Amino acid sequence: MHLFVQATIVGILFGGVYALIASGQAIIFGVTRTVNFAQAIFTILCAYLSYTLFTDFGIDPFLSILVLVPAMFAFGIGIYVLLLRRLSRSGAELGLLVLYGLGIGIQGVLDFVYKTNNRVITPGYANNSWTVAGYQIPEVRFFAFLLAVAVLGTLQLIRQRTKLGRALRATTQNPVASRLLGVDVERISAIGMGLGVAAAGAAGGVFGMILPFNGNTQYDLLSKLLSIAVLGGLLSMPGTIVAAVILGVVESVVAATISPDWSAFSFLVVLFAVLIIRPQGLFGRRLRGAL
């Protein structure tokens, strides 16, 4: 029982990081109707940048987020303006292929610059932990979880309490009606893309302190993000967060109690079980007129 609870604690903490990355993917899908196949490599890109800032300039990974988030926000807007805006009238399929190709291209550059060896960011506190009621709380995972909560809370405040947030939600729900009501849908979509990529930047800044990574790490991470999107419901932010925490807990508990080799597969079992009962995901809604 002690091992189960310990694994659950660790899983919840890392589930917050999954939630942060996946929430960005949900925002992007909402405003562009395109599944962002490059979200995982954006996270790995920022993990490498955080690694460089730490090893070459001595900047703490948590502080590097102050650089990475605005840079990735601008990068996301640039991607929409230069690559996705003109393709939006041709359907989401072309945008998906463009983002997938962009992800492969970024990985190629990263492999060329950093090679394919695993990297890990190891500040002095990387292996520190606290003991609370007999359970270990890793410092890095705890602060990464707080970071995720802070960023997700900020995103939620923007979505619910600001004019920009209302425009984002309106564009997500019905871009045609939003345009008729005077919303600049292309501008809002560009900002939504920027926010989604910035979320990957915030998570990537600390990702390398939790797990070793290289360019190929994107494929494992991408499969988890897609699973979270399906389980939580593609347009549901609460569903995305809940599904991400479930993924973190299931992976951690199975790895600790059974075997690390079964941790990834175990989440797929949970995913299939939920979808058999609720095909639209935990918080998703059935589309009107869907077969």
N, C-alpha and C positions, 0 to 999 in steps of 0.2 A: 504493500500500500504506500509506503514511503517513497519508493521508486516511482510509482505511478503519479503521485502528487508532484514530486520534483520534476518529472518530465512534463507534466501539464503546465507548471509554472514557466519552464523554459519555452515550451511551445507557444504559450500566450504571448510572451515577450517578443518572440521572433515573428509571431503572427501579425503583430502590429506593423512590422516592416513590410511583410507581404501586402497588408492592407493598404499601406501608403503607395506602393507601386501600382497595385491593381486599381486603386481609386483613380489614379491618373489615367489609366487605360479606360476606365468607365466614362470619365469626363470626355475624353477624346472620341470615344464611340458615340456618345450622346450628341455631340455637336457636328460630327462629320459622317456618322453612320458607317464608319470604317474601323474594323478591328486593327488596332495598332500592333502589327507584328514586330515593330522595332522597339517596343517599350522595354523589353528585357535588355537589349543591347545598349539602350540609353542608360540604364542602371549600371551596367558593367563599364561603360565609358566613364561614368562619373566615379566609379570605384577606382579606376585607373588614375583619373585626374586627382582624386583625393590621395591616392598612393604617392603620386609625384609631388604634390604639394607638401606631403608629410616628410618624405625621404629627402627631397632636394631643398625644401625651404623651411622645414620644421614646423609647418602649420598643422595644428591639431585637426584630425578628421572632422570633429564636430564644428570647429570654426570654419573649415573649408566649405561648409554648406552655405555660408554667407556669400561665397564667390560662385559656387556651383548653381544655386537656385536661380539667381537672376540671369546667369549666362545661359542656362538651359531653357528658361522662359523665353528669352530672345531667340534661341535656337528653334524652339517649337513654333514660334510665330513665323520664323523664316521658312520652316518646312511647309507650313500651310500656304504661305503666300507664293512660294516658288514652285511647289510640287503638287499640292492638293487642290488649290482653289480652282484651277482650270479643269481639273479632272472631276470635280464634284458633279458636273452636269452629265458626265458619261457613266455614272454609276460607281458604287463603292468598290467594285471588283478591281478596277484599275488602281485606285488609291491603295488598296490592300497590297497589290503586287509591288507598287512603288515603295511602300514602307518596308516590305519584306526585302526588296533589293537594297534599300538604304541600309537595313540592318546588316546584311551580308557585307556590304561595302565598308561599313564602319568596323566590323570585325576584322576584315582584311587589313585595314590600316592599323588597328590595335595589335594584331599579330605581327605585323611588320615592325612596328615601333618597340613593342614590349616583348616580342617573341611569345611562345606558347607555354612557357613555364607558369606554374601556379604562383600567384602573388598573394600576400596577406599583409595587412596593415597592423603593426604591433606597437602601439604607444605603451608607455610605462604601466598603464593601468589595464592593459588588455586582458590579463589573466586574473584580475582582482575580483573578489566577490564578497558579499555580505552573508552572514548566517542569521536567518530569522526563523525562530521556532523550529530550529533543526534543519531548515531547508536553505540551500545555496541560491543566492540571487546574483547572477553575473552582472557586474557593473556595466559593461558595454551593452549587453542586451537590455538592461533596465533603462539606460539613458536613450538607447535607440528607440525603445518603446515610447518613452516620454516625448521624444522628437516626433514620432509618428502621430501620437495623440495631439500634439500641438499643431502640426501641419494640417491634419484632418479636421481639427476643430476650426482652424482658420478658414479652410476651404468651405466648411459648412456655414460659417458665419457669412462668408461672401455670397454663397448661394442663396441663403435665406433672408439676409438683412440688407442687401445692397441692390441698387438699380441694375448693376452689372449681373448680379446673381439671378435676378428675376428674368433678365434677358437671356441668360444662359439656360435657365430652366424652360423658358418659353421656346427657345430654339431647339432644345432637346425634345420637347413634347410635340411641336409642330412647326417646323421651319417655314412652311408656306404661309400659315396664318400669322406667324411672327413678322414675316416680311410685309404682309398687308397692313399690320398694325404699326409699322414704322421702325421695326427693329432692323438694324444693319447686320443682317445674318452673317455676312462674310467677315465683318470685323469681330463679331462675337465668336464666330467659329475659330478665328485666328487666336483670339485670347484664350478660348477653351483649350486649343491645342497647346498653347504656351503653358497654361496651368498644368495640364496633364504631363507634359515633358518635364516641367519643373518638379513635380512630385517624384518622378523617377530620379531626378538629380538629388533631391533631399535624401532619398533612401540610399542611392548609390554612394553618397558620401560616407556612410557608416557601414555599408554592406561588407566591405573588405575587412573590417575588424571582426566580423562574425563568422564569415566563411572564406576559405581560400577561393580564388577565382582566376579564370583566364577567359579568353574570347569565347571558347566553347561553352562556358557556363551559361551563356544566354539561352541555349536550347533547353536545358533543364528548367531554367527559370521561366521561359516562355510557356512551356507545357503547364506549369503550375498556374501562371497568370490566366491562361485560357480556361483551365479547369475551374479556377475561382470565378471567372466571368460567367461560365455556364451554371455553376452551382448557385451563385448569388443572384443571378438575373442581370442581363447585360446593362440595363438602364437603372439599376437599383444601387445607390450608394450604400445604404444600410446592409443590403444583401451582400455586396462586395466585401464589406468589412467583416461581417459575420463569417462568410465563407473563408476569408483569409485566415482568421483566427482558428477556425476548424482545421484548416490545412496545417497550420503550425502545430496545433495540439496533436493531431493524428500522427503526423510525421515524427514528432518528438517522442510520443508515448510508444509507438511501434518500434522505433529505433532503440529505445531504452529497454523495453520489455521483451521484444522478440528478436529483431535483427535490423541493423541499418539498411540491409539489402532490400527489406520489404517495406520500408517507410514510404517511398513514393507510390508503390503499387497499392498500398492500403488506402490512400486517399482516393484513388480511382474507384476502389470498391465502394467507399462512402458516396462518391459522386454518382455512380451507377444506381445505387440503392435509392438515393433521393430522387433522381430523375425518373425512375420507374414509377414512383408515387406522385411526383410533382414535376412534370416535364419542363415547365417554365422556370424551374429553379426555386430557391427558397423564397425570394421576394419578388420574382418576376411576375408579370401579368400576361395572360393569354392575349394574343393579338386579335382584334376584331376581324372576323371573316377568315381567320386561319383555319386550315383544314385539320 
